[in-house]
Amino acid sequence: VALTIREENGLALTPANAHCHAEMAMVFMKVGEIDLAETHLRLALRIWREAPKGNFANEPKHRFGDMCHYLAVVLDRGKKHDEASK
Protein backbone atom coordinates (compact mmCIF):
# COMPACT_ATOMS: atom_id res chain seq x y z
CA VAL A 1 0.00 0.00 0.00
CA ALA A 2 2.77 2.46 0.92
CA LEU A 3 4.53 1.87 -2.39
CA THR A 4 1.34 2.40 -4.37
CA ILE A 5 0.63 5.67 -2.57
CA ARG A 6 4.21 6.86 -3.06
CA GLU A 7 4.16 5.97 -6.75
CA GLU A 8 0.77 7.57 -7.39
CA ASN A 9 1.38 10.70 -5.33
CA GLY A 10 5.13 11.10 -5.37
CA LEU A 11 6.81 9.79 -8.48
CA ALA A 12 3.83 10.33 -10.76
CA LEU A 13 3.89 14.04 -9.97
CA THR A 14 7.65 14.51 -9.55
CA PRO A 15 9.54 11.70 -11.28
CA ALA A 16 12.88 13.49 -10.79
CA ASN A 17 12.53 13.49 -7.00
CA ALA A 18 15.69 11.95 -5.54
CA HIS A 19 14.20 11.72 -2.05
CA CYS A 20 11.13 9.88 -3.28
CA HIS A 21 13.27 7.35 -5.15
CA ALA A 22 15.47 6.85 -2.08
CA GLU A 23 12.44 6.31 0.17
CA MET A 24 10.96 3.82 -2.26
CA ALA A 25 14.27 1.99 -2.39
CA MET A 26 14.26 1.64 1.40
CA VAL A 27 10.78 0.12 1.33
CA PHE A 28 11.71 -2.24 -1.51
CA MET A 29 14.81 -3.26 0.42
CA LYS A 30 12.73 -4.05 3.51
CA VAL A 31 10.35 -6.29 1.55
CA GLY A 32 13.19 -8.07 -0.22
CA GLU A 33 12.75 -6.52 -3.68
CA ILE A 34 16.48 -5.98 -4.11
CA ASP A 35 16.44 -5.30 -7.87
CA LEU A 36 13.79 -2.59 -7.49
CA ALA A 37 15.65 -1.08 -4.54
CA GLU A 38 18.82 -0.92 -6.64
CA THR A 39 16.98 0.71 -9.54
CA HIS A 40 15.48 3.42 -7.34
CA LEU A 41 18.75 4.13 -5.52
CA ARG A 42 20.63 4.46 -8.80
CA LEU A 43 17.95 6.87 -10.05
CA ALA A 44 18.14 8.89 -6.83
CA LEU A 45 21.92 9.17 -7.06
CA ARG A 46 21.79 10.12 -10.75
CA ILE A 47 19.19 12.81 -10.08
CA TRP A 48 21.29 14.16 -7.20
CA ARG A 49 24.47 14.25 -9.31
CA GLU A 50 22.82 15.79 -12.38
CA ALA A 51 20.80 18.43 -10.54
CA PRO A 52 21.78 22.03 -11.19
CA LYS A 53 24.25 23.28 -8.62
CA GLY A 54 22.38 24.55 -5.59
CA ASN A 55 19.30 22.32 -5.90
CA PHE A 56 20.44 20.34 -2.87
CA ALA A 57 22.28 23.20 -1.16
CA ASN A 58 20.01 23.05 1.88
CA GLU A 59 20.24 19.29 2.18
CA PRO A 60 22.44 17.68 4.80
CA LYS A 61 25.68 16.54 3.15
CA HIS A 62 25.30 13.09 4.66
CA ARG A 63 22.12 12.41 2.62
CA PHE A 64 24.11 11.66 -0.55
CA GLY A 65 26.49 9.52 1.48
CA ASP A 66 23.55 7.64 2.98
CA MET A 67 22.23 6.83 -0.48
CA CYS A 68 25.67 5.56 -1.54
CA HIS A 69 25.82 3.41 1.57
CA TYR A 70 22.35 1.99 0.99
CA LEU A 71 23.27 1.19 -2.61
CA ALA A 72 26.31 -0.74 -1.36
CA VAL A 73 24.09 -2.69 1.04
CA VAL A 74 21.59 -3.45 -1.72
CA LEU A 75 24.35 -4.57 -4.08
CA ASP A 76 25.80 -6.80 -1.37
CA ARG A 77 22.40 -8.37 -0.69
CA GLY A 78 21.99 -8.86 -4.42
CA LYS A 79 25.29 -10.80 -4.49
CA LYS A 80 27.06 -8.04 -6.44
CA HIS A 81 29.93 -8.01 -3.97
CA ASP A 82 32.60 -6.59 -6.28
CA GLU A 83 30.46 -3.62 -7.22
CA ALA A 84 29.35 -3.10 -3.61
CA SER A 85 32.94 -2.75 -2.44
CA LYS A 86 33.72 0.11 -4.86
HELIX and SHEET records of a PDB file:
HELIX    1   1 ALA A    2  ARG A    6  1                                   5    
HELIX    2   2 GLU A    7  LEU A   11  3                                   5    
HELIX    3   3 ALA A   18  LYS A   30  1                                  13    
HELIX    4   4 ILE A   34  GLU A   50  1                                  17    
HELIX    5   5 HIS A   62  ARG A   77  1                                  16    
HELIX    6   6 HIS A   81  ALA A   84  1                                   4    
END                                                                             
